[in-house]
Amino acid sequence: MRIYYRINIVMYNVYVGYDSGLDDVYNVCVHSILRHSNINVLPIKQSLLRDSGLYNRVVDIQGSTEFTLTRFLVPLMNNYTGWSLFCDCDFLWTVDVNQVFEHCDDRYAVMVVKHDYQPKTVTKMDDKVQHIYPKKNWSSLMLFNNEKCNMLTSDLVNSESPSYLHQFKWLDESQIGSLPNEYNYLVGYDSGKFSALHYTDGGPWFEQYENTEHSELWKKEYELYRKQL
């Protein structure tokens, strides 16, 4: 007698912020994800969101990246169903990103690494202003329980202030769960185990950060990405 098994494999979506000035940075991040994981990776590209009518804010010249605010459209982009993950493009993944989804907890609307981050400089990346605010860097990696984030409509993301969005004022504190620090390891600030390096101040693609901590890992990934091309 033959016995047949059906294995239900959930394929999650990972959304990575895209900035037209950081094309290689985005591609290296995606390359590091796909080299370790079987998962869907999608760009958060402001131009496409504008074309679709989902995003119509006036361009914020103070924004660090083109996806500073569009990241909060992820639950809508995922039709408010299931779980999805967002990360900045200046991440480098060294493990299977599916590990993060093992931490999904339906008690929460969103799960983040709750850094107590104190910047060392007044600028970051390519001389961008280093804005300091509560919960800074929490929104650089967000595991969304999309159904419970249905308040993040296009209208809300297009109208509310950056501080309202990035400081999670759209949620009660009890709705924000914690992820292990290793999945948003702040290069130059954190120590110990890492699974995803976050070059938050700037990575080796900038001359002034060419020799930053763990720069050799990013450079190695970049060479692998270039060889693939």
N, C-alpha and C positions, 0 to 999 in steps of 0.2 A: 504494500500500500504506500502510495506517495503522499507525503504531507507537504503542503505548500505554506510558506510563510510570507506575509506582507509586512515589510518594514516601512513605517511611516517616517520619512525624513523631513523635518521642518527646515526649509531654507530661509534663513533670515536675510534681511536687507541691512547693509552697512552704508551709511551716507557719509561721504568725505567732502569737506568744504573745498571749493575750487576758487582760486584767485588767478586771474589772467597774468599777473606778474610773477606767479610762483608755479608755473606750469610743470617744471621738472620736480618740484617739491611734492606737488599733488601726485604725479606719476610714480615717484619713488615710494610714497606712502601706500598707494594702491598696489604696487608691485610687491611690497613687503607683506601686505595682507594676503594677496592671492598666492604667494609663494608658500604660505603656511596653511592656507584655508580653502575649503570649498564653500564659497559663499557669494552672494550677490553684492557687488559694490557699485554704488551710484554716485555721481557727482552732484553737489549742490552748486549749481551754476546760476549766478544772478541773472545773466542775460536771458536764459531760458525761462526762468521764473517770471521775468518781466514780460516776455513774449506771450506767456500763457495767461497773464493777467493776475497771477497769484501775488505778485510783489510790485508795488508801485510807489514806494517811499522815495522822497528826494534823496539823491546820492549824498551820503554822509562822508564829508571829507575827513572827519575825525576818526572814522572807523578804521580799525587795524587791517581788515581784509574785506573782500567783497561778500563774504559769507558771515560777517559779524552778526547780522540779525536774521538772515534767511535760514539759518540752522533751526530756528524755532518753527519752521514749516514742515519739519520731518514727519510729525504725526499725521498732518494733512496729506502729505505726499504718500504716506503709507495707508491712506484711507481709514485712519483711526482704528486699525485692526492689528492684532498681534503685538510683537515687540520689535523694535528696530534700534540701531545704534548710530550715533553721530560721533565723528571725531574731526578735529582740525587736520589740515593737510600736513602740518609740521610734526606729525607722529611717525614713528618707525616701529613696526610690529615685529616682535621676535618669536611669537607663539601663534597658535591657531586662535583667531579672534572669536571663534565659536565658544571658547572658554568663558568669555564675558557673559554670554547668554545662559550659562549654567547658573548664574547668580540672579536670574529673573525672579522677582518676588511680587506676587500680585497684590501685596499690601500697599505697594508704592506706585505712584504715577511716573516717577522718574528716579533713576539711580545714578549716582555720580561718585567720584572720589572727592571727599570733603577736605580739600587742602586748607591749611592755615598759611596762606602764601603771602610773604612780604618781599616785594621786588627789591633787587639790589641796585637797580639802575632807574633813571628817569626816562630812558628811551629803550626801545627794543627793536628787533629785526632791523629794517633799513631806516634807522633813525625815526621810527614811529613813536609817538608819545606813549609812555607807559601809564595808562589810566589805573588808578588804585581804587578799589571798591570792595565791599563785603562779598564773599563767596567767589572771589576772582579765581578763574581757572576751573571752577566747577562745571561751567558750561562748555568747556573744551572737549569733554567726553561725556555724552549723555546716553544712557540706556532708557529709551522711552517705552512705557507701557501705553501704547498709542490710544487705546480706548479711553483711558483716564486722563488723557491730555487733549480732549476734544474742545477745551476752552481756547486752544491755540489755533484760532481761525485765521484766515487770511486778513480779515478786517482788524483783528487784534494785533497781529504782528506788524501790520502796516501803520498802526496808529499809536501804539504804546511806546513809552520811552525805552531806550536801551537799558537803563537801570532796572526798570520794571521787569524786563525779560531776563536779563543776565543774573539778577538777584532773586529770581524765582518767586517774584511777588504774585504770580498767577497761581501759586500753590500754598497750601498750609505746610509749615515745616514738617509736620508728621507724615506728609506725602512724599518726602524726599528720602530715599534709601541710600545706603552707603555701599560702595564698591571697594575692593582691595586697592591699596595705593599702587600696586605694581602695574595696573592698567592705565595709569596716567602719571608716570614717573617724570617729575619735573627735572630736566637736566640742569645741573648746576645748583640744585637745591636739595634734592632727595638723595638717599643712600639706601643700600640694600638691594633686594631683588627687584628686577624689572621685567615686564612682559611687553610693555609699550613705552618707548621713550618719547617724551614730549619736549621738543626743543623750543620752549616757550619764549625765551628771550631772543633767540636766533640760532640758526643751525649753520653747518659748514658751507652752505650755499652762499652765505654772506662772508665777505673777506674778513671782517672783524671777528667772526665767530668760527673761522676756519679750523682752529685747533681746540674748540670747546670740548668739554667732557663727552666721551662716546662719539666723537666726530668720525672715528675710523669705521664705526658700524654703519653710519649713514653713507659714507663714501663707498664702502664695499657694496651696499645695496644699490647705490647709484650705478656702479660699474656693471652689476648684474643686470640692471634695467637696460643700460646702454647696449650690452651684448645681445640682449633679447631683440632689440630693434634691428 
